[in-house]
Amino acid sequence: MKKANWLLLTLGIILFSFDTSWAQLDSQHAVGGRFGSATGFSYRYTLADDRAMEGILSVQSNSKSRRFRLVGLYQYHKPLDIAENFTWFYGFGGSIGSFRHKEVVRTWVNDQGHTVTERTEPKSELALSIDGVVGIEYHIPTAPLSISLDVKPYFDFLQESSIKLIDPFGLTIRYKF
């Protein structure tokens, strides 16, 4: 828990230590792919020079479960004064989706030497969460592309009812038009 508190304190200091001048989002639309622990598609719609809405459609899968989420985020964009063509952003939103526990088959030999097979049935649940985002974005000056690196912590209401701080790192590559 101490690491989580230090991470939140560090992110808060970073958020409020930069200049309050406005970023210039230079395109109305941006579409791309998001890669990380959850992979999917991203669409960003610019509302003003410094604000945008982003939708992320993502899938996350491992040997025991599969997660599908539709995330909506409201973002604030600010210039990063220490480097040209860089901006930083933060925001909040929520998500809805599904969480599916896959069928798991375990086989072992018991004390009597008999082979025992145990199966768990697949089960689906509704996924609902509150999400945040903080990140940095580089606008490639010679192409209509941008690359961003962000962390998107979320609080899951229904499955584990826990805060995910480390799991949701992502790299997004967008085409701007």
VOTOR-227300 format. One record per residue (C-alpha): residue number from 0; x, y, z. Coordinates in Angstrom, 3 decimals, always signed. Example, Ala and Ser with C-alpha at 12.3 -4.5 7.8 and 13.67 -1.06 7.14 Angstrom:
<recs>
{rec 0, {+12.300, -4.500, +7.800}}
{rec 1, {+13.670, -1.060, +7.140}}
</recs>
This chain:
<recs>
{rec 0, {+0.000, +0.000, +0.000}}
{rec 1, {+2.932, +2.358, +0.679}}
{rec 2, {+4.114, +1.985, -2.939}}
{rec 3, {+0.647, +2.892, -4.229}}
{rec 4, {+0.553, +6.019, -2.029}}
{rec 5, {+4.003, +7.097, -3.245}}
{rec 6, {+2.947, +6.527, -6.865}}
{rec 7, {-0.198, +8.638, -6.422}}
{rec 8, {+1.779, +11.402, -4.678}}
{rec 9, {+4.402, +11.428, -7.459}}
{rec 10, {+1.732, +11.564, -10.188}}
{rec 11, {-0.013, +14.414, -8.362}}
{rec 12, {+3.197, +16.443, -8.099}}
{rec 13, {+3.900, +15.887, -11.808}}
{rec 14, {+0.361, +16.924, -12.772}}
{rec 15, {+0.458, +20.226, -10.938}}
{rec 16, {+4.105, +21.203, -11.487}}
{rec 17, {+3.831, +22.012, -15.199}}
{rec 18, {+2.892, +25.366, -16.730}}
{rec 19, {-0.841, +25.933, -17.131}}
{rec 20, {-0.661, +27.091, -20.761}}
{rec 21, {-2.958, +25.304, -23.197}}
{rec 22, {-1.955, +22.554, -25.583}}
{rec 23, {-2.942, +22.743, -29.199}}
{rec 24, {-4.550, +19.490, -30.291}}
{rec 25, {-3.899, +19.835, -33.996}}
{rec 26, {-6.524, +17.447, -35.388}}
{rec 27, {-10.227, +16.815, -34.885}}
{rec 28, {-9.943, +13.010, -35.026}}
{rec 29, {-7.269, +10.455, -34.183}}
{rec 30, {-7.583, +6.690, -34.537}}
{rec 31, {-5.067, +3.997, -33.660}}
{rec 32, {-4.059, +0.927, -31.734}}
{rec 33, {-3.338, +0.612, -28.024}}
{rec 34, {-0.840, -2.016, -26.907}}
{rec 35, {-0.008, -3.222, -23.419}}
{rec 36, {-1.589, -5.620, -20.956}}
{rec 37, {-4.851, -4.989, -22.801}}
{rec 38, {-4.728, -4.584, -26.595}}
{rec 39, {-7.317, -2.751, -28.637}}
{rec 40, {-8.438, +0.221, -30.704}}
{rec 41, {-8.472, +3.875, -29.698}}
{rec 42, {-10.477, +6.805, -31.099}}
{rec 43, {-9.990, +10.374, -29.876}}
{rec 44, {-12.312, +13.277, -30.731}}
{rec 45, {-11.048, +16.802, -30.011}}
{rec 46, {-13.572, +19.006, -28.185}}
{rec 47, {-11.371, +22.121, -27.813}}
{rec 48, {-7.699, +23.051, -28.124}}
{rec 49, {-6.988, +21.467, -24.757}}
{rec 50, {-9.736, +18.843, -24.255}}
{rec 51, {-10.715, +15.588, -25.910}}
{rec 52, {-12.886, +12.502, -25.513}}
{rec 53, {-11.294, +9.100, -26.072}}
{rec 54, {-12.918, +5.728, -26.557}}
{rec 55, {-10.925, +2.516, -26.171}}
{rec 56, {-12.168, -0.918, -27.189}}
{rec 57, {-9.829, -3.478, -25.601}}
{rec 58, {-9.391, -7.205, -25.070}}
{rec 59, {-7.228, -8.811, -22.407}}
{rec 60, {-6.743, -12.580, -22.256}}
{rec 61, {-4.716, -15.170, -20.360}}
{rec 62, {-5.045, -18.901, -19.679}}
{rec 63, {-7.748, -18.463, -17.011}}
{rec 64, {-9.827, -15.470, -18.117}}
{rec 65, {-10.756, -13.101, -20.932}}
{rec 66, {-11.810, -9.484, -20.506}}
{rec 67, {-13.552, -7.191, -23.013}}
{rec 68, {-13.942, -3.494, -22.160}}
{rec 69, {-15.322, -0.355, -23.752}}
{rec 70, {-13.682, +2.635, -22.031}}
{rec 71, {-14.723, +6.295, -22.289}}
{rec 72, {-12.325, +9.018, -21.078}}
{rec 73, {-12.539, +12.812, -20.830}}
{rec 74, {-9.010, +14.231, -21.170}}
{rec 75, {-7.184, +17.511, -20.565}}
{rec 76, {-4.069, +18.138, -22.728}}
{rec 77, {-1.224, +20.489, -21.788}}
{rec 78, {+2.071, +21.309, -23.530}}
{rec 79, {+5.228, +19.846, -22.084}}
{rec 80, {+7.421, +22.944, -22.066}}
{rec 81, {+10.698, +21.072, -21.680}}
{rec 82, {+10.431, +19.380, -25.110}}
{rec 83, {+9.051, +20.403, -28.500}}
{rec 84, {+6.150, +18.355, -29.989}}
{rec 85, {+5.426, +16.724, -26.618}}
{rec 86, {+2.243, +17.138, -24.592}}
{rec 87, {+1.027, +15.511, -21.436}}
{rec 88, {-2.548, +14.644, -20.584}}
{rec 89, {-4.739, +13.463, -17.751}}
{rec 90, {-8.383, +12.551, -17.440}}
{rec 91, {-11.127, +10.381, -16.039}}
{rec 92, {-13.989, +8.203, -17.198}}
{rec 93, {-15.415, +4.735, -16.906}}
{rec 94, {-15.811, +1.425, -18.632}}
{rec 95, {-18.275, -1.368, -19.197}}
{rec 96, {-17.639, -4.821, -20.580}}
{rec 97, {-17.532, -8.490, -19.770}}
{rec 98, {-15.233, -10.734, -17.786}}
{rec 99, {-15.199, -14.433, -18.679}}
{rec 100, {-13.607, -17.166, -16.578}}
{rec 101, {-12.395, -19.866, -18.973}}
{rec 102, {-12.875, -23.580, -18.414}}
{rec 103, {-9.942, -24.950, -16.399}}
{rec 104, {-9.059, -28.656, -16.393}}
{rec 105, {-6.740, -30.021, -13.695}}
{rec 106, {-5.519, -33.629, -13.639}}
{rec 107, {-3.532, -35.279, -10.839}}
{rec 108, {-2.914, -38.659, -9.203}}
{rec 109, {-4.453, -39.091, -5.743}}
{rec 110, {-3.074, -41.080, -2.772}}
{rec 111, {-4.649, -44.337, -4.028}}
{rec 112, {-2.928, -44.001, -7.425}}
{rec 113, {-6.088, -43.043, -9.333}}
{rec 114, {-6.034, -40.261, -11.907}}
{rec 115, {-8.447, -37.497, -10.932}}
{rec 116, {-9.707, -34.842, -13.356}}
{rec 117, {-11.350, -31.666, -12.086}}
{rec 118, {-13.129, -29.159, -14.344}}
{rec 119, {-14.418, -25.701, -13.637}}
{rec 120, {-17.262, -24.442, -15.777}}
{rec 121, {-16.828, -21.238, -17.782}}
{rec 122, {-18.599, -18.259, -16.264}}
{rec 123, {-19.241, -14.696, -17.524}}
{rec 124, {-19.739, -11.542, -15.484}}
{rec 125, {-20.444, -7.888, -16.156}}
{rec 126, {-17.361, -5.628, -15.888}}
{rec 127, {-17.873, -2.085, -14.608}}
{rec 128, {-15.168, +0.368, -13.496}}
{rec 129, {-14.107, +3.961, -12.892}}
{rec 130, {-10.979, +4.818, -14.895}}
{rec 131, {-8.303, +7.480, -14.828}}
{rec 132, {-5.490, +8.234, -17.257}}
{rec 133, {-2.215, +10.161, -17.205}}
{rec 134, {+0.334, +10.108, -20.006}}
{rec 135, {+2.686, +11.791, -22.416}}
{rec 136, {+2.263, +12.134, -26.181}}
{rec 137, {+4.720, +12.884, -28.983}}
{rec 138, {+3.374, +14.474, -32.174}}
{rec 139, {+5.568, +13.513, -35.140}}
{rec 140, {+6.069, +16.846, -36.958}}
{rec 141, {+6.592, +15.378, -40.461}}
{rec 142, {+3.674, +12.922, -40.401}}
{rec 143, {+0.043, +12.874, -39.217}}
{rec 144, {+1.006, +10.431, -36.437}}
{rec 145, {+1.352, +10.578, -32.684}}
{rec 146, {+2.713, +8.126, -30.124}}
{rec 147, {+1.641, +8.149, -26.497}}
{rec 148, {+2.636, +6.276, -23.375}}
{rec 149, {+0.170, +6.273, -20.497}}
{rec 150, {-0.938, +4.600, -17.331}}
{rec 151, {-4.667, +4.011, -16.937}}
{rec 152, {-5.483, +2.933, -13.385}}
{rec 153, {-9.011, +1.742, -12.731}}
{rec 154, {-11.256, +0.642, -9.889}}
{rec 155, {-13.189, -2.522, -10.721}}
{rec 156, {-16.610, -2.714, -9.053}}
{rec 157, {-17.798, -6.238, -9.744}}
{rec 158, {-15.015, -8.844, -10.109}}
{rec 159, {-12.278, -8.205, -7.590}}
{rec 160, {-13.383, -4.786, -6.301}}
{rec 161, {-9.799, -3.597, -6.326}}
{rec 162, {-7.689, -0.786, -7.725}}
{rec 163, {-5.368, -1.704, -10.601}}
{rec 164, {-2.394, +0.691, -10.665}}
{rec 165, {+0.427, -1.217, -12.364}}
{rec 166, {-1.409, -3.494, -14.820}}
{rec 167, {-2.831, -0.908, -17.262}}
{rec 168, {+0.283, +0.635, -18.891}}
{rec 169, {-0.228, +1.281, -22.595}}
{rec 170, {+1.460, +2.469, -25.762}}
{rec 171, {-0.855, +4.022, -28.359}}
{rec 172, {-0.016, +4.865, -31.963}}
{rec 173, {-2.557, +7.158, -33.646}}
{rec 174, {-3.241, +8.478, -37.137}}
{rec 175, {-4.528, +12.076, -36.929}}
{rec 176, {-7.002, +13.561, -39.419}}
</recs>
